[in-house]
Amino acid sequence: MTAMSASAAAASATQTSPLGVPRRVLAIASAAVAFAFVLLALPGSHPGRGELAAAAALGIAVVGFAALWPASPGIAKIAAPLAYVAMAAVLLEGGGGTSSGFGGLFLLPLLWIAIVGSRAQLALGFAAVVVARVLPVLIGHSASPPGAWRSSAVLGAVAAIGCITMQQLVRVARLRADELEAAANRLAGQNEQLRELEQAKDGFIAIVSHELRTPLTSIMGYLEILLEDETSLTDEQQQFLATVNRNVGRLATLVNELLFLVQLDAGRLELDLAETDVALLLAEATDAARPVADARNIRLTLEAEDVPPTVCDRGRMAQLIDNLVSNALKYTHEGGSVEVRVGRADDAIAVSVSDTGIGIPADELPQLFGRFFRASSATREGIPGTGLGLAISQAIAGAHGSTITVHSTPARGTRFELLLAPASS
């Protein structure tokens, strides 16, 4: 025998006995038999070889039937408790009959059947217990002390009520479990359908957005050429083309926002991180928005402290700041004011955009950064928008490890705040 085959044989021996029975089963059977011997050896008992052998055999049978449960649960369900009843009867006989005080052992198999068996099997278990209690007395091997039958009847009635109640509770619990499992399966199916619809929606948006971007880019290019040629256009034609250009710009913005959300959902949002001067981004955003502010007589101011640079994606951060500034101007009436600030807040760089605009109701603030959500104050005023700008801004902030917070009072104004980590932290 080679060393390899010897080691394999040793490993096999640790799993099974020489008889091919798993050692774990033999250990449990040995414990059951030892338990039987201990009870038979109690004071007042009259052990005999036949009783010892019967108790040992029945103890092994109980464990053997229990070991069959994974393979044959139908057999083990009733065979194990019936073998246990027989073993308990032998223990009672060897330990002093009905006067031993071990009659409560018969409750254990009945509880087992009540939990895992049917009503017919429970009735069979009760019949087995009655036979096990009455048969030793009828054949004259055990004496029946005064009051033994009364106590047995009371114990049997209590056991019957308890087991039937437990069986009913188990049945109800199983019905509820089946209902919950069916509901979980339906929910899983619905979730799968929702995922498929979500994927189809994202694919549709991506295809449409890509198909729209190409013609929009072409239209914007030709419009730019036409608008530069002021000599060949009348004032009215220039006004018409400016309106077309403005609406094409809105469509292009919407397409870009939809594509951004598709990339975000697909986990393809990539950041080109580098040290960036936040104050410079704010200055560029306010300069770009100043023509709109001047046209609507809105006072747009920038207050910038000396702050360290931060590590961010410059393009995405500029997009976020532009969204906040343009929103502030959009929702502020003529003659109002918008204030953009950057400064230090403990160990962070604090960016804020405040306005004196229409404000947002307090109960709508938790939904403000949801996709396509628009505050009731905006819809009531008839201010156009898609409800995507703030959702995109919050996503950009989250990608940089930050969040946007908002404070607002209806008819008095709104303040958005963003905290960024300095590059040195």
Secondary structure, DSSP 8 states (H G I E B T S, - for coil): --HHHHHHHHHHHHHB-TTS-BHHHHHHHHHHHHHHHHHHTSTT----HHHHHHHHHHHHHHHHHHHTTTT-HHHHHHHHHHHHHHHHHHHHHHTTGGGSS-GGGGHHHHHHHHHHS-HHHHHHHHHHHHHHHHHHHHTTSS---TTHHHHHHHHHHHHHHHHHHHHHHHHHHHHHHHHHHHHHHHHHHHHHHHHHHHHHHHHHHHHHHHHHHHHHHHHHHHHHHHHH--TTS-HHHHHHHHHHHHHHHHHHHHHHHHHHHHHHHTT-----EEEE-HHHHHHHHHHHHHHHHHHTT-EEEEEE-----EEEEHHHHHHHHHHHHHHHHHTS-TT-EEEEEEEEETTEEEEEEEE-S----GGGGGGTTSTT---HHHHHHT----S-HHHHHHHHHHHTT--EEEEEETTTEEEEEEEE-BTT-
